[in-house]
Amino acid sequence: MSDEPKRDVYHRPLLERLLGDKPSGVIIRLVLMSLVVGFLMSVFGVSARDIFEGTLEMFRNVLRDGLGVFGDIGTYIVTGAALVLPIWLILRLTKGR
């Protein structure tokens, strides 16, 4: 055990609480991880621009395709109601007798 008293988590400076450790240590670790990941990305031929463009394209596709489904919901409701409502009405009328 160390002779140095442990600081309570809630008594640490705000920046240290947000980052989870001392800012200098976090910055050094982030720079080293970025260096390794950047090297690996360049080895595999992936650039940051490719990632950003791919992300934007994905969101465009989600909005285009996903919102198109909402446009068809009204058609689905009417089509389903053509079968559900008559069955419901028949069951309702026969249950009352």
Disulfide bonds with the S-S distance in Angstrom:
none
